[in-house]
Amino acid sequence: MSDDTTVLTPQGPDYSAPAGGHVSGDTLTSGIPVVPPSEQRSPFPEFDGPLTAPGPIGPDDADFSAPEFPVGPGAPGGPAAPAPAAKAEPAPAPRPAPAKKGRSKLVLAGAGAVGLLGVAYGAGLLLNHSDVPKRTTVLNVDIGGGTKEEAVSKLDAALGKRAATPLKLSVGGKEMELAPDKAGLSLDSQATVRGAAGSDYNPVSVIGSLFGGERVAQPVIVVDAEKLSVALADLSGASGTATEATIKFTPGKAVPVPGKAGQAIDVARAMTSVKDAYRAQVETGRPNVVEVPVTASQPTITQTELDRAMKEFAEPAMSGLITIKAGPKSIQFGPQRSLPRILSMKPVEGRLVEVYDKKAIDELLEGVFDGITITKADGKQHQVSADDVAQAMQGALLGKTPLERTAVIDLNPS
């Protein structure tokens, strides 16, 4: 080895040297300054171990257990690196629940059912073009599928008889009959059909008609309250134990008949019972006996009124013959035969009023005034009737002399 070659020999620290003094290694003969142990620090702040001079490294000298160079935090063998802050991630959106197979089947089935109903509804409307919808019934009578006139005919044929059957009434244990037409009771077939006619857009009715379903219409029962009240009052006078004062016309004279207290039909309450009974009879076809309510009754015609009617009308009327003339013809009515058939009296609001029997007058005329006409208010010529004769009789019956007891029918009244 030549002298110009310097062998670098690592020198260990001289712990005998005084602090702060110099050692032989202070020069550059060794090429590397000597660092006191206390100052042997890594030039890298992250590495605190002593420095070792590198030497030749062979394959056998490699030591992979330690790093060749100082490393920072997080490197193998170094201090653990701080864990990075976790980034907040948005919560995943909830996924829709998968459709249940059973529910989808139900939806399909429901949609199919709705479609079928729609088809059935349309078919029902197309098949029913009549005035009265098919399978329309009134009290179990089928009146549908045709015109209104045909429906009225069907209804009258099936229910007309029962609607005209007299009602059976029991008044104080005494049975009597009441004719519906005289009492203002009737089944109005025309109004019933009008109510049942017209298109029915109710889905239940339209679809039901395809499968035999009925469309039920209600009958229209007409009640004339005034006419029913009069009929019951007349029936009360004939059936009750109470009687009204009146005057009877017998051959040759008028006889006063005083009234008496008793029982009579309670008209107000009886009206309700009769109306209900009539409706039930029309609906079922079975006439039942109706127990008509009665009440205590006093005569409305007082003795004073009876005396007045006798003096002012009955006695003069029966005092002799009367003569009625029309044109060239005339006829007489007398107290022995004709006047008792024609005349009677009835109570009206506490008074006795004379009544003329038009049928009896027609029978007694025997065609005397046939061909004789009278000009009426309408300007037309009419045959002289029993009404014209009765009107003329009113004045003649009150006369006292033969002239006063003669009445002439004016054939051309102004």
Backbone hydrogen bonds, N-H to C=O, Kabsch-Sander energy under -0.5 kcal/mol:
donor,donor_aa,acceptor,acceptor_aa,energy
5,T,2,S,-1.2
6,T,4,D,-0.7
7,V,5,T,-0.6
8,L,6,T,-0.7
9,T,7,V,-0.8
15,Y,13,P,-1.0
17,A,14,D,-1.0
21,G,18,P,-2.3
26,D,23,V,-2.3
27,T,24,S,-1.3
30,S,27,T,-0.6
39,E,36,P,-1.5
40,Q,36,P,-0.7
40,Q,37,P,-0.9
41,R,39,E,-2.0
42,S,47,F,-0.6
47,F,44,F,-2.0
58,G,56,P,-0.6
62,A,58,G,-0.8
64,F,62,A,-0.6
66,A,63,D,-0.7
74,G,79,P,-3.4
75,A,72,G,-1.8
78,G,75,A,-1.9
104,S,100,K,-1.9
105,K,101,K,-1.7
106,L,102,G,-1.7
107,V,103,R,-2.4
108,L,104,S,-2.4
109,A,105,K,-2.5
110,G,106,L,-2.8
111,A,107,V,-2.6
112,G,108,L,-2.3
113,A,109,A,-2.3
114,V,110,G,-2.4
115,G,111,A,-2.2
116,L,112,G,-2.3
117,L,113,A,-2.3
118,G,114,V,-2.3
119,V,115,G,-2.2
120,A,116,L,-2.6
121,Y,117,L,-2.6
122,G,118,G,-2.3
123,A,119,V,-2.3
124,G,120,A,-2.3
125,L,121,Y,-1.9
126,L,122,G,-2.1
127,L,123,A,-2.0
128,N,124,G,-0.6
128,N,125,L,-0.7
129,H,127,L,-0.6
132,V,146,G,-2.0
136,T,133,P,-1.0
137,T,135,R,-0.5
137,T,215,R,-2.2
138,V,141,V,-2.2
139,L,217,A,-0.5
141,V,138,V,-1.4
142,D,140,N,-0.6
143,I,136,T,-2.7
143,I,141,V,-0.7
144,G,136,T,-0.9
145,G,132,V,-2.7
151,A,147,T,-1.8
152,V,148,K,-2.4
153,S,149,E,-2.1
154,K,150,E,-2.2
155,L,151,A,-2.3
156,D,152,V,-2.7
157,A,153,S,-2.3
158,A,154,K,-1.8
159,L,155,L,-2.8
160,G,156,D,-2.0
163,A,159,L,-1.9
164,A,160,G,-1.2
164,A,161,K,-0.6
165,T,161,K,-0.8
167,L,178,L,-2.7
168,K,288,N,-0.6
169,L,167,L,-0.6
169,L,176,M,-3.5
170,S,290,V,-3.1
171,V,169,L,-0.5
171,V,174,K,-3.3
172,G,170,S,-0.6
172,G,292,V,-0.5
174,K,171,V,-1.5
175,E,173,G,-0.6
176,M,169,L,-3.3
178,L,167,L,-2.3
183,A,179,A,-1.3
184,G,181,D,-0.6
185,L,180,P,-3.0
186,S,222,V,-1.8
188,D,186,S,-0.6
188,D,220,V,-2.6
189,S,187,L,-1.3
192,T,188,D,-2.1
193,V,189,S,-2.4
194,R,190,Q,-2.3
195,G,191,A,-2.0
196,A,192,T,-1.2
197,A,193,V,-1.8
198,G,131,D,-2.4
201,Y,199,S,-0.6
206,V,202,N,-2.9
207,I,203,P,-2.6
208,G,204,V,-1.9
209,S,205,S,-1.8
210,L,206,V,-0.6
210,L,207,I,-1.0
211,F,207,I,-0.5
211,F,208,G,-1.2
212,G,209,S,-0.9
213,G,208,G,-3.5
215,R,135,R,-2.7
216,V,214,E,-0.6
217,A,137,T,-3.2
221,I,219,P,-0.7
222,V,186,S,-3.0
222,V,220,V,-0.6
224,D,184,G,-2.6
225,A,223,V,-1.1
228,L,224,D,-2.6
229,S,225,A,-2.3
230,V,226,E,-2.0
231,A,227,K,-2.1
232,L,228,L,-2.3
233,A,229,S,-2.1
234,D,230,V,-2.5
235,L,231,A,-2.2
236,S,232,L,-2.3
237,G,233,A,-1.9
238,A,234,D,-1.3
239,S,235,L,-1.8
240,G,236,S,-2.8
241,T,263,Q,-1.5
242,A,263,Q,-2.1
243,T,260,K,-2.0
246,T,257,V,-2.5
248,K,255,V,-3.0
250,T,248,K,-0.7
250,T,253,K,-2.4
252,G,335,P,-2.7
253,K,250,T,-1.9
255,V,248,K,-3.5
257,V,246,T,-3.4
260,K,243,T,-1.8
262,G,297,S,-2.3
264,A,295,T,-2.6
266,D,293,P,-2.6
267,V,265,I,-1.4
270,A,266,D,-3.0
271,M,267,V,-1.9
272,T,268,A,-0.8
273,S,269,R,-1.5
274,V,270,A,-2.7
275,K,271,M,-2.3
276,D,272,T,-2.2
277,A,273,S,-2.2
278,Y,274,V,-2.5
279,R,275,K,-2.2
280,A,276,D,-2.3
281,Q,277,A,-2.1
282,V,278,Y,-2.3
283,E,279,R,-2.4
284,T,280,A,-2.5
285,G,281,Q,-2.4
290,V,168,K,-3.3
291,E,289,V,-0.6
292,V,170,S,-2.1
292,V,290,V,-1.0
295,T,264,A,-2.8
297,S,262,G,-3.6
302,T,300,T,-0.7
306,L,302,T,-2.0
307,D,303,Q,-2.4
308,R,304,T,-2.0
309,A,305,E,-2.4
310,M,306,L,-1.8
311,K,307,D,-2.2
312,E,308,R,-3.0
313,F,309,A,-1.7
314,A,309,A,-2.2
315,E,310,M,-2.6
317,A,313,F,-2.7
318,M,314,A,-1.7
319,S,316,P,-1.5
322,I,333,F,-2.2
323,T,405,R,-2.3
324,I,331,I,-3.0
325,K,407,A,-2.6
326,A,329,K,-3.0
329,K,326,A,-1.7
331,I,324,I,-2.3
333,F,322,I,-2.2
339,L,334,G,-2.9
341,R,338,S,-0.8
342,I,338,S,-1.5
343,L,339,L,-2.9
344,S,355,V,-1.3
346,K,353,V,-2.3
348,V,351,R,-3.3
351,R,348,V,-1.3
353,V,346,K,-2.7
353,V,351,R,-0.5
355,V,344,S,-3.1
357,D,342,I,-2.0
358,K,356,Y,-1.0
361,I,357,D,-1.8
362,D,358,K,-2.3
363,E,359,K,-2.0
364,L,360,A,-2.2
365,L,361,I,-2.1
366,E,362,D,-1.2
368,V,365,L,-1.5
370,D,367,G,-1.5
372,I,369,F,-1.9
373,T,371,G,-0.5
374,I,382,H,-3.1
375,T,411,L,-2.7
376,K,374,I,-0.6
376,K,380,K,-2.4
379,G,376,K,-2.0
382,H,374,I,-2.3
384,V,372,I,-2.5
389,V,385,S,-1.7
390,A,386,A,-2.6
391,Q,387,D,-2.2
392,A,388,D,-1.6
393,M,389,V,-1.8
394,Q,390,A,-1.1
395,G,391,Q,-0.5
396,A,392,A,-1.2
397,L,393,M,-2.5
398,L,395,G,-0.9
399,G,396,A,-1.2
405,R,401,T,-1.9
406,T,403,L,-1.5
407,A,323,T,-3.0
409,I,325,K,-3.3
410,D,408,V,-0.5
411,L,409,I,-0.6
